[in-house]
Amino acid sequence: MTENTGIIKKLTEVPPEDYYVSGHRTCAGCGAALGYRLVLKAAGPKSVVIGPTGCMYVANGHQFLTSPYAVPWYHTQLGAGGPAGIGTAAAFRALMFKGKRRREDVNVVVYGGDGAMADIGFSGLSMALTYEYPHLLYLLYDNESYANTGIQASSSTPFGSSTTFTPPGKVKKIGNERQKKNMALLAASHPGIGYVATACTSYPVDLVNKVRKALSSDRPSFVQLLAPCPKGWAFPPEETVDMGRLAVNTGMWVLWEYEEGRFSLSVKPSRRGKVTDYVLKQGRFAHLRNNEDALGYMQQTVDEDWRHWEEMDKTGEMEIHWMPPYLKY
Amino acid sequence: MWTGTRAIAEAVKLADVDVIAAYPIRPYTGVMNALATMIAKGEFSAEYLVCDSEHSQFEVVKHASAVGARTFVGSSGTGLVYGAEAAVVIALGQLPVVGIVGCRALDDPGNFGMEWNDALLFRDVGWIMSWAKDPQEALEMTLVAYRIAEDERVLLPNFVAVDGATITHVASPVTPSTKSQVEEFLPPYRPAHPLDPAHEAVSKAMHISPSLIGPEQRKALDAAMKRAKAKVIPEAWKSWVDVTGKETPAFVETKHAEDADYVMLTMGAYSKNVDYVVGKMRDRGVKIGSMRLRYFRPFPTEEVREALDGVKGVGIVDFSFSLGSPQNGSILYNEVKAALYDADERPQVMGFIFAGGREMKIADLSKAAELLVDSTRKGRVDHPVRWMMVRGEDA
């Protein structure tokens, strides 16, 4: 059993032991399942995992009584990730403090989707991030929609996505007209937070290190993990890893961390690809293929965003990003 | 002299609760204020979590209980409704959480009055529910609730309902239990399968845990509720009597019921008003008695049937409503009627609805008792259910 919790440099240093094993029924090419495996490898055996309702609850538990978890795991309600995490951590601290349980560090990992954390559970998550429990990680696996209920828009769905709640049509040509909420920046707005980062399943070494930094910080931490979703984004399942790399290389997804009050970019693409390189590979954006206004808007928002990211990387200071809405652009 | 909320806080301290989740709503809030003060002063130690909502409150204690902590929670009125999703899964997860409900009207805006519909929303989903009559009993019921909830034959959460204002805010003499009494009475909570990596890994969800799957899960709760009724609740109160030396019935309390032709039946604080009115009528020679249910879930069916055997008319003093229900009656009324259906001789049953949050006056209650006596004597009930606190044809 690998007890090493240190920072790694290459993929071969990722622990061989798995705590997210067979027994699940996620889609072929599921980014969130790949992420689960890596996150629990990083967290190790002395962990409790909490799963708010979502793909990673519904597809991982099954009526055939199978479970893919080799560590204690408990479902929680869709909006309950925040309180479930601090409730679990509070129980361990109380029992250890009162001598009712042996004292040792126990990791608590809440692995919730964008619907669970950016929407219905936002208030509870924000409350939890003001507490001081150590070894507590809120991991938002971001597949950019309510995927298990059939791909409905969340507030983490990007501009232009077609979802079953935002279908494009003759009158509404764009699909989702809202801009993706920046959850990691919001998490970083909690002054006492331990550690904040964004990650992507296509960057496993970066992900493992960020999970370990989060769990070894002495406060609750937050990691937002982009998890490409073949079903919801409409791309072939064998392209999950490529899609994550494209997201980062086109600047549509930005890998950064915020540690002890200092911001830094984790990956700086030397020359950013065009957003169309990423967007037009996915069926959810197919209706925009000939919509130069919309595609132009997406490129401009990414460029504008990156002016902020690069400035932040230089100064180490947080900045709030503001974008004009599409119709006023 | 302690209010009900202060008395309950004492019980939580005596039970050495590990994790407490708080969110403010009147009238239950005082218990959390008192607990926060105790912890700040170092009177006992617990993780005290100030939450962002009732939903979070109930989720905090649900997950803390799963790890193996003893927990405490509470709410009132629409706050309890806000926490409902989490409260339901606490029961389905068979987690022995103890909570209080400071009973309050469901919100027409700003209605602070007393009503039972908040607590009774949970009557069907596996919470044990007891109703205290005063701060002393609220303290004792809270302590006994932990013993019942955590019994491995039960493992069901327990709400102690205390009527808003009359118990939560009115001070009365309370003799707290002693630490040694509680240590003798209440064993530590040790779950068989805690959510703790020091134990065997368990996965808990409706989909994948054999005890948590659909119909079997509900049947398991049903069996637990039956064991609570038949064995665990009577045993717990018997043991409480042994430890404290204070005679306490488990499920029901009656006064003047042995030879009564008429009985006024209720729960909670207003049972004292009922006893007063009944006593006055007894002085006048009316053969009337009173009955108070201490538990609503499990419902004391046999005890009710037995105590009402030979009684000709029963009047239900009910602070709930159940719109569109059979007879357009209220919840306690319909439950008592259902319990009496299989009795050898069924008495007339009348429902007197005091729900809505307007303070009951003794005159209103006297009127209800007179209506019961008159209707029963006539042998015919024209209006079996009446709203007692409104003007108009019902009253």
Interface residues (C-beta under 8 A of the other chain):
Chain A: P45 K46 S47 V48 I50 G51 Y57 V58 G61 H62 Q63 L65 T66 S67 Y69 A70 V71 P72 W73 Y74 H75 T76 Q77 G79 A80 G82 P83 A84 G85 I86 G87 T88 A90 A91 F92 R93 A94 L95 F97 K98 K100 R101 R102 E104 V106 S123 G124 S126 M127 Y131
Chain B: D16 D18 V19 A21 S45 A46 E47 L49 C51 D52 S53 H55 S56 Q57 E59 V60 V61 K62 H63 A64 S65 A66 V67 G68 A69 E85 A86 V89 P188 L195 D196 P197 A198 H199 A201 V202 S203 K204 A205 M206 H207 I208 S209 P210 I213
